[in-house]
Amino acid sequence: MADQAVKRMTVDEFLAWEARQELKYELVDGQPVMMTGGTAAHDTVRGSIYAQFRQAVRGRPCRAFLDMKVVCQNGNVRYPDAQIDCGSTRDRDIAAAGPVVVAEVVSPSSTVTDYIAKVRDYGTVRTISTYLIVRQDEVEVTVLRREGDRLELSEVLRDVTDMIDLPEAGIRLGLADIYGDDTPSTPNG
């Protein structure tokens, strides 16, 4: 029997479909992909990033989000682990209007996706100027910044005393704030 081609969803079809689902999904290359749960380490780092984002943007025209979709111009829909949105996102919106910083916490199963596919996807969103790839198992944050129509490697930070400048939101984020008292080992330590 011949294989039948699977119908690719448009963003609008996906958003309508996902609204009826009990679980969260991303749209990747026209296909829904179920989001899986993370580890305690992943959740701790993710929560720390969100808490720092939220505190830092207080009183500014930006908002921090945990579970807000980002609709990419290439047709993919992603759920960053945390983000700063400086757009005109309203309370009933299901997607960020103007994400400027997105962060992904890397787990062993998401390494290729976070370092390759999401760089491509987030690079299509013109408002995103910084993408942080944060390791959960060691102190390491890869910082990519917008260069024209792409996100390019800016720096890799590995010291808990390092700071990340996020001028698009008017804040600085310390690795100590991300990893806190639960600091994992450094790559060389």
Backbone torsions as a table, in degrees:
resi	resn	phi	psi	omega
1	MET	NA	135.4	-178.5
2	ALA	-74.5	142.5	176.8
3	ASP	-69.5	137.3	176.0
4	GLN	-92.7	139.7	177.9
5	ALA	-68.3	135.7	177.9
6	VAL	-79.9	132.5	-179.7
7	LYS	-69.1	130.1	177.2
8	ARG	-83.1	137.4	177.3
9	MET	-86.9	145.0	169.0
10	THR	-82.1	169.3	178.0
11	VAL	-60.2	-45.5	-179.0
12	ASP	-62.9	-41.9	177.8
13	GLU	-62.8	-43.1	179.7
14	PHE	-62.5	-47.4	-178.4
15	LEU	-60.4	-40.6	177.6
16	ALA	-67.3	-41.7	179.4
17	TRP	-65.7	-47.9	-176.3
18	GLU	-63.6	-31.9	179.8
19	ALA	-60.5	-22.2	-180.0
20	ARG	-95.9	-0.4	-176.9
21	GLN	-92.8	150.7	175.7
22	GLU	-80.3	-29.5	-178.6
23	LEU	-103.2	165.4	177.8
24	LYS	-89.4	144.6	177.9
25	TYR	-134.7	151.3	166.7
26	GLU	-105.0	158.2	174.2
27	LEU	-105.5	117.5	-177.4
28	VAL	-127.4	116.2	179.5
29	ASP	52.2	42.3	175.5
30	GLY	84.2	-1.5	-177.3
31	GLN	-119.6	137.6	175.3
32	PRO	-72.1	136.8	178.8
33	VAL	-125.5	119.9	-177.2
34	MET	-67.4	137.6	176.6
35	MET	-80.5	136.0	179.7
36	THR	-104.5	160.9	178.1
37	GLY	-72.9	157.7	179.5
38	GLY	-107.3	-177.9	178.5
39	THR	-87.1	171.6	175.9
40	ALA	-60.4	-40.6	179.4
41	ALA	-62.7	-43.8	178.7
42	HIS	-59.8	-47.4	-177.2
43	ASP	-66.7	-36.7	178.9
44	THR	-64.6	-47.4	-179.8
45	VAL	-65.9	-44.2	178.8
46	ARG	-58.4	-46.3	179.3
47	GLY	-63.9	-38.2	178.3
48	SER	-64.7	-42.6	178.6
49	ILE	-61.5	-49.3	-179.8
50	TYR	-59.1	-44.9	-179.1
51	ALA	-61.2	-41.6	179.0
52	GLN	-67.8	-41.9	176.4
53	PHE	-59.3	-47.8	-175.8
54	ARG	-62.5	-45.7	179.2
55	GLN	-63.9	-41.9	-174.6
56	ALA	-68.9	-32.7	-176.9
57	VAL	-91.9	-3.0	178.6
58	ARG	-55.9	128.9	-179.3
59	GLY	83.6	0.9	178.6
60	ARG	-109.9	166.2	-178.3
61	PRO	-81.2	31.3	-179.9
62	CYS	-126.4	163.1	177.9
63	ARG	-133.8	149.6	175.1
64	ALA	-99.4	140.6	179.3
65	PHE	-133.2	150.2	173.1
66	LEU	-101.8	-53.6	-171.9
67	ASP	-116.1	45.8	178.8
68	MET	-105.0	129.7	-179.8
69	LYS	-66.4	151.4	168.5
70	VAL	-120.4	119.6	178.4
71	VAL	-90.9	116.8	-177.0
72	CYS	-88.7	149.6	-177.2
73	GLN	-67.1	-16.7	178.1
74	ASN	-86.4	5.8	176.9
75	GLY	94.9	-2.2	177.1
76	ASN	-89.2	153.0	177.8
77	VAL	-124.7	124.5	-175.8
78	ARG	-121.7	156.5	173.3
79	TYR	-116.0	93.6	176.1
80	PRO	-61.8	154.7	177.4
81	ASP	-65.3	-33.7	174.5
82	ALA	-157.5	155.3	179.1
83	GLN	-156.5	159.3	170.3
84	ILE	-113.3	126.6	-178.7
85	ASP	-116.3	121.3	178.4
86	CYS	-110.4	16.6	177.8
87	GLY	-86.9	-169.1	-178.0
88	SER	-95.6	46.3	179.8
89	THR	-66.9	129.7	179.0
90	ARG	-99.7	163.1	-175.1
91	ASP	-57.6	-31.6	-178.1
92	ARG	-90.1	-3.9	-179.6
93	ASP	-66.9	148.8	178.2
94	ILE	-107.8	-4.2	177.7
95	ALA	-137.0	146.3	179.7
96	ALA	-65.6	138.6	-179.6
97	ALA	-85.1	-30.2	-176.7
98	GLY	-153.2	63.9	179.0
99	PRO	-64.8	133.9	179.0
100	VAL	-112.6	-30.9	177.0
101	VAL	-130.9	128.8	173.5
102	VAL	-123.2	145.8	179.7
103	ALA	-130.1	136.7	174.1
104	GLU	-123.1	133.5	175.5
105	VAL	-96.1	120.3	-173.8
106	VAL	-79.2	131.4	170.2
107	SER	-116.2	163.0	-178.2
108	PRO	-53.7	-34.7	-177.9
109	SER	-81.7	-11.5	-176.5
110	SER	-110.6	6.6	-174.0
111	THR	-56.1	-52.8	-178.1
112	VAL	-62.8	-44.2	-179.8
113	THR	-61.7	-47.7	-175.9
114	ASP	-68.3	-38.1	-176.2
115	TYR	-87.7	-17.9	-177.7
116	ILE	-121.5	-65.1	-174.0
117	ALA	-62.9	-44.2	-177.6
118	LYS	-74.0	-26.3	172.8
119	VAL	-61.6	-45.0	177.8
120	ARG	-62.5	-49.8	-175.6
121	ASP	-63.5	-53.0	-178.6
122	TYR	-65.6	-26.9	176.9
123	GLY	-64.4	-21.9	179.5
124	THR	-82.0	-11.0	-179.2
125	VAL	-93.6	102.6	-170.9
126	ARG	-59.5	-25.8	-179.2
127	THR	-77.4	-20.7	-179.4
128	ILE	-75.5	116.3	179.5
129	SER	-105.9	-18.8	178.8
130	THR	-140.1	134.2	175.6
131	TYR	-123.0	121.9	179.6
132	LEU	-105.0	126.5	174.2
133	ILE	-110.0	112.2	-169.7
134	VAL	-111.8	123.1	177.9
135	ARG	-79.0	142.6	179.6
136	GLN	-95.4	-20.3	-173.1
137	ASP	-100.3	-4.4	176.8
138	GLU	-159.7	160.2	178.9
139	VAL	-75.2	105.6	177.4
140	GLU	-165.4	124.2	176.0
141	VAL	-127.0	121.7	174.6
142	THR	-93.6	125.9	-177.4
143	VAL	-110.1	121.0	174.4
144	LEU	-112.4	138.1	-179.2
145	ARG	-126.4	153.4	-178.0
146	ARG	-68.5	129.5	172.1
147	GLU	-129.5	98.7	-177.3
148	GLY	67.6	-120.1	-177.6
149	ASP	-100.6	18.5	-178.3
150	ARG	-137.3	162.8	169.4
151	LEU	-100.5	126.4	-176.5
152	GLU	-119.0	149.2	177.0
153	LEU	-59.4	126.4	178.2
154	SER	-104.7	-50.0	-179.6
155	GLU	-164.3	159.6	173.2
156	VAL	-122.3	119.3	-176.3
157	LEU	-104.2	133.4	-176.1
158	ARG	-131.9	5.7	-179.0
159	ASP	-111.1	131.2	-176.8
160	VAL	-60.6	-15.8	177.8
161	THR	-89.8	-4.8	-179.3
162	ASP	-67.7	151.6	178.2
163	MET	-120.9	146.0	176.7
164	ILE	-111.3	118.9	175.8
165	ASP	-81.3	128.8	177.2
166	LEU	-124.0	73.5	-174.6
167	PRO	-64.1	-25.0	179.8
168	GLU	-63.6	-23.6	176.5
169	ALA	-113.0	0.1	178.2
170	GLY	70.0	35.1	-176.7
171	ILE	-137.0	165.7	170.6
172	ARG	-124.1	138.0	-178.0
173	LEU	-121.1	125.8	-180.0
174	GLY	-93.9	142.9	175.8
175	LEU	-61.2	-31.3	176.3
176	ALA	-61.8	-33.5	178.4
177	ASP	-70.8	-30.5	179.3
178	ILE	-75.5	-48.0	-173.2
179	TYR	-92.1	-24.0	175.1
180	GLY	52.7	-145.1	-178.4
181	ASP	-73.7	-13.6	-178.7
182	ASP	-96.2	33.1	-175.1
183	THR	-58.9	119.9	175.4
184	PRO	-73.0	174.3	-179.6
185	SER	-67.5	155.5	174.1
186	THR	-81.8	158.5	-177.4
187	PRO	-55.7	-31.5	-178.4
188	ASN	-102.4	8.5	-172.5
189	GLY	-117.3	NA	NA
